[in-house]
């Protein structure tokens, strides 16, 4: 089955800096790669996603890149703000969905 | 309602009891997924449905866990003879045709 690995497990950046979170997946048939943000005590919220026929997608300060050959994808957050602090999860899906272990991002004001 | 709902939000039970967790998805969403999320971890896939058909139950830990979605809408996850290791947040998510999933608030299960 699919196995998703996520790095780093914790990330601390200064407000205004960029943050990058990386994931790798094992199943070459996976074709959908979402990213979720989870604040303490809340449900995961979809923030951006990318499909296997696209290499990059951007939404304001958030972008995701996908390298199908290498089977890895990354989340990029630019101009980070304290409210970006949360746990971020990547996932890979063909029909079921498998999640990474999460990255705790802290943005220091 | 506009979003996914789950009930109960909290369930405390004694070891050996059966529990049933309910998920009420967004109207019209074909796919429904069940996950278990331990504190500080990512959601762990349990099972999913398209309409009323259970497509994949490979993530169910053992035969004490079962799920159904008889009319293709509301789903129930049942855990029989609960054990302390079953304690976790159980989340459902429903999906549109594009594959995106929207999570419910979860049921926090505590087995004493």
Interface residues (C-beta under 8 A of the other chain):
Chain A: X1 X6 X32 X34 X36 X43 X44 X45 X46 X49 X51 X89 X91 X93 X95 X96 X97 X98 X99 X100 X101 X102
Chain B: X33 X35 X40 X41 X42 X43 X44 X45 X48 X55 X56 X58 X59 X91 X99 X100 X101 X102 X103 X104 X105 X106
